[in-house]
Amino acid sequence: MLKNSKIYIAGHRGLVGRAIIKRLKDKGYRNFITRDKTELDLRESESVEKFFQKEKPEFVFLAAAKVGGIVANNKYRADFLYENLMIQTNVIHQSYLSGVKKLMFLGSTCIYPKNCPQPIKEEYMLTGSLEYTNEPYAIAKIAGMKMCEAYNLQYGTNFISAMPTNLYGPGDNFDLEKSHVLPALLRKMFIGKLIENKDWDGLRNHLAQKPLPNLQSSESEKAILEHLRKYGILVDEGRVKVEIWGSGKPLREFLWSEDMADACVFLMEKINFSDVVSSIKSKEIRNTHINIGSGLEVSIKELAWLIKEIVGFEGELFFNTDKKDGTMRKVTDTSKLEDLGWTYSVKLTEGIKRMVSEIEKKEFNTQGSEVIVQ
């Protein structure tokens, strides 16, 4: 990519898209194309076709998707399958027709089997059954990766697919019902610290700036505490407690979103589909996607205690073992990316410290994620 190359970022308002734009700007790129969902509905084939004919982007980062938590994925199975298939099919196909020089498709590690060998190598895709709750979303992402692969083989395009691990970072979703485990735990303990310090002005300001559903910051202390109980933030005999679902034993991998963006820009600048294929010894070209992660894992319990220490929360953590743990281990094998020349830089401790600063800001994301991210 040249500094004046025309770059389209689909999903520029999401965690991934924002981080990619920031990294591109840091490296001197300035010629961006963005559209939000009110300007361009990526599910509509005709609209996407007209957009590509008019704008003629040279490079495309496809980070747009319909995303959501476990409940949403399981409840709206048809929506997650249909809308994601339409979004990625339209963008990938029009990228081919309009002669895009290079496209990056962003997926998710949910593409791998539920009971996958660990650490997870790219070659493990399609070797077993998927996690049932997010199976439609995973199938859509697999289809997107395979579509890129197939277009490369049939039409000679230069489309690459990247599969990031669990991400966290600037602009993360701190919604206590729908956010991922790291930002949710961080916000719970941040609120817990305000309560144990009896900083009611601070808590009311926090709730005014970052509202919780059906709770007014002006309500009584008793009403606020009662409301917070549903989110696992409790006061018992004067001691603040934060609930964590499960035993805390499952192991997870986390990657700073800006590290992920750096990896994406690295791949777009330096790695082509031909580079990935050259390392495949079999006549059958498959599993050409690339994992993006740290390759490091931490238990949920260790993560919780680390957040507790960094936030300065002195209350109690209790693990609700009536809730399911989920997959006990999920960590990516990042050797393919490392062999290509990239490794992560932001350690988990440093990333959490940055997140604490993020949650102290006047504005941050507490909106649910059951939307099309564009």
Secondary structure, DSSP 8 states (H G I E B T S, - for coil): --TT--EEEETTTSHHHHHHHHHHHHTT---EE---TTT--TT-HHHHHHHHHHH--SEEEE--EEE--HHHHHHTHHHHHHHHHHHHHHHHHHHHHTT-SEEEEE--GGGS-TT--SSB-GGGTTSS---GGGHHHHHHHHHHHHHHHHHHHHH---EEEEEE-EEE-TT-B--TTTS-HHHHHHHHHHHHHHHHTT-HHHHHHHHHHS--TT--TTS-HHHHHHHHHTTTEEEETTEEEEEEES-S--EE-EEEHHHHHHHHHHHHHH--HHHHHTT--SSS-----EEES----EEHHHHHHHHHHHHT--SEEEEETTS----SEE-B--HHHHHHT------HHHHHHHHHHHHTSS--B---S-EEE-
